[in-house]
Amino acid sequence: MSQYASVVVFLSLVVSLLGEHALPDTFLRCRQTDKKINECLKTAVPDALRKMKKGIPSLSVPPLEPLLVSSMRVQSGAGPVSLTQSYSRVQLHGLTDSVLTTYKADLKHMRLRTDSRTPKMEFIADYVMRGRILVLPIQGKGVANITMVNLLVKHDLIGEPVQRDGQTFMHIKDYKVKFIPEKVILSFTNLFNGDKRLGDQMNLFLNENSELVFNELKDSYEKSLSSVFQDVTNKIFDKVPMNKIFPEQD
């Protein structure tokens, strides 16, 4: 390879790496020193979510509408609801319609806390389920649709600094969420091996007791989806230096 060709390859690699480690120019930035950074982030984060509907291929960020999850396992204990649920081919709809109601950024300690409101979040997946609700046994294998209406989500992100190539990155080591829906609508096809009468009765029972059922299961849902949100967030935070996400100055 000639010296000229070597330089061209090197420059191409540098340009490629820079492209992979930068947020799109259309994303709003909030300066670290801005006294109103929380107000800025209340606008910037929902704006970024809308722009990420189709993902960011250069950062390997997947499309967020819908957000696809390969599999999840949800399990409750020995309370009134005792269920084991396995989900595959999960689709999460509605994330990009979220609006932030509060945002508290403590960048010095790498802590981000926010409340968001989502008009309707739909969780659609293939499911396998077995267990009992109150005194009623339940089992099935089909398609689940769990719709959370007017959903308040409390996010708590705890980061840690990672030094690499002379830059500081904010790796999210813990991401916790709390789901507080105004209403939950549950639908499971093919319950009781496709017995329509029993399936319809159980779906009716589930929705008449949806608050009880969801509250018994939500810790597992929260834990599983926290892991998904953490992974998506770190696809950006692990690749883009902190001062590129939160510029120190204009």
N, C-alpha and C positions, 0 to 999 in steps of 0.2 A: 504494500500500500504506500502511495506517495505521501510526502509530508503534507501537501495540500489537501489530499483526501483525508488524512488523519485529522487535520484541523476542522474540516467540514463535519466529519462524524462527531468530533468532540463538541462543536458548537451546536449541532443538532441535538445531542444528548442533553446539553445544558438547557436549551430552549424547552425540550420535552419535560425535563425535571421541573423547571420553573413553572411550566403550564400546569403540571400536576400538583404543585404546591401553592396554588393561588386560588382564592375565591373568584368567581365571575365578577367582572367590573360592575355589573348591574346590581349587585348586592349592596344594601345600605350598610355603612359602617358606623359604629359608635365609639368615640374616642375614650380611652381609659381615664383621661383627665377631665372629661365633661362632668360638671356637677349635676347635670340632668341625664346621666347615662341610663338610669332606669326608665325614664320617659322615652328616651331614644330607642332602647331595646324593645319596649312595648310595641313600637312600630316596625322596627327592623326584623324581629324574629318572625312575626306572621307574614311579612313581606317575603322573607327567605323561604318559608314553608310553601307559599304559593308558587314561587319560582322553582321549587324543587319537585313539583308535581311529576316531572319526567326524569328526575334525578340529576346528578352531576357526573357524567361518565368519566371525566378527567380525574375525579377523586374517588371513583368507584362507589359513589353514593347511589343507592337504588331509587327508582321512582317511589314517590310517597303516595301516589293515588292510582291504584291502591298500593299500600305497603304489603309486600308478600313475605310470609314467614313459612318456612318449610314444615315445621312441626312444633307442637306444644303439648305439654302434659299438665293437666290441672287435677288436683286432688284435694278433697276436704277431709276433715277428721271424723270424729265419732259423735258429732252434734246431731241436730235434727236433719241435717243434710249430709249424707255420706256417699260421695260419688267419686269414681275414678273416670276421668275423661282424657282421651287421646285425640288430638287434633292434627290434621295434616292439610297441606295446600291452603293455608290460612290467608285470607284477604282482609285487610283492615282499611275500611273506607271512611273518609271524612276528616282525616288529620289536617289536611291543608286548608280546611275551613275554620280552623281554630283561631280564636281571638284572645290575646293576652289581657288579663284584667289587672294583674300586678306583676312587677318584676323587681327583684332585689339582687343586684350583682355586687359581690365582695371579691373583686379581682385580686386584691392583695392576698387573700386567703383561699382564692380559687373556689369560691362557693357561689352557685347560681340557684336562686329560688324563684319560682314563678307559679302563678295560677293561670290556667287557660280555660276558656269556655268553648266547647264544640257543640254546635247545634244538633248534630246527629252523627254518632260513630257506629258503624256497622262492622261486626266481626262475623265473617262468613267462612266456613271451613267444612271439610269432611270430618266426621267425628265417629268415635266408638265410645260408648258410655255404659257403665254398669254401676248399680248401687241402690240406694233408697232415699226417698224424700219423705220425712216424717215416718209414717208406718208403711208407705207405699213403695214396693220394689219398682225399679225402672231400669230398662236396658234397651239398647238400640245401636244401629250403625247406619248413618246416612249423612245428611247435610244439616249443619247447624247455622242458625242466624240469630245472633245476639245483638240487639240494637239498643244503644244507650242514648237516650234523648236528653238534650240540654245538659251535656256532661261537663261537670267541673273537674278538672284534673290539677292536682297539686304536684308540682315537680320539684325535686331537691337534688341538685347535682353537686357532687364533691369531687374536685379535681386535685391533681398533684403535678408539680413541675417536672418536665423531662427535658434534659439538655441534650441537643443533638446538632452537630454541625454549626456550633456557635449560636444556636437559636434556642429559645425557650418555648416548649409546647405544653399545652394544658391537657393532660390525659385525664379523662373522667374515670375515676376508680370506683365510684359508687353513684348509682342513679336510682332514686326512689320515686315512685308515683303513688298517688292515692286517687281512686276514682269515686266521685260522688255524683251519680246520675239523678236527674229528676224523675226519670221513668225508665224501666227496662222492659223490653219486649223479647220474649224467648220463643224460638220456633225450632223444633227438631223433627226432621222427616224420618220415616221408616222406624219409628219406635215399635218395640215388641214385634220385631220381625215383619213389619208391614201391616199389622193388624190396625186398620183405619179407625175402628171404633175406640179401641184402647189408646191409640196414638192421639186422636183428637181430644179425648178426655184428659189425657196426661198433659198435653199442651195447654189446655184450658186451665187445668189445675196449676201448672207452672206459672202461668201469667197472673192468676188470682193470688199467687203467693210469690211473685217475682222478687219482691224486696227481701223476703226471708232467704230465698234460694240464692240470689245474687250476693247478699251480705255474707253468706256462708262460704261462697266460692271466691269472692273478690280478692282475698289475699293471694291466692294462687294466680289469678289473672294478673294482678298488679306485679307480682314477682316475675312472671314470665314476660310480660310486655316491658317491664323496666329493663330487662336484659336486652330486648330488641332495640329499645330507644337508645340505650347506652352504646350499643354497637354502631348504630347509624350516626350518632353524635361523634363518636371517636373516629369514624371514617374521615371527618373533617378535621377535628381537633388534633389527631395524631399526625396529620400531613401538613396542615397550615400553621405556621408559627403564631403564637399568641398575639404578637404585635401586628399581624396581618388581619386577624379577626377583630381585635380591639386596638386600633392604631393609637399610638401614644400622642400623636398630633396630626393635624391636617397635612 
